[in-house]
Amino acid sequence: MQKILIITGFLFLAAGLLWPWIVKIPLGRLPGDILVNRPGLRIFVPITSMLIVSILVSIILWIFRR
């Protein structure tokens, strides 16, 4: 459990330091992400972005478990 918390902390630290470059990644603006923009209503469903992040997290966890 302690190892997971330490790794999570380092990942948050790395994300914070790399934030200026992470923002430029087009996640959330990919084809397949749904945006409904109507007067008084805005709905955003990042389906493609969620799939990509899920695959990346699954691969990273698979690597750490080996």
Secondary structure, DSSP 4 states (H G I P E B T S, - for coil): -HHHHHHHHHHHHHHHHTHHHHTTS-TTSSTT-EEEEETTEEEEE-HHHHHHHHHHHHHHHHHHH-
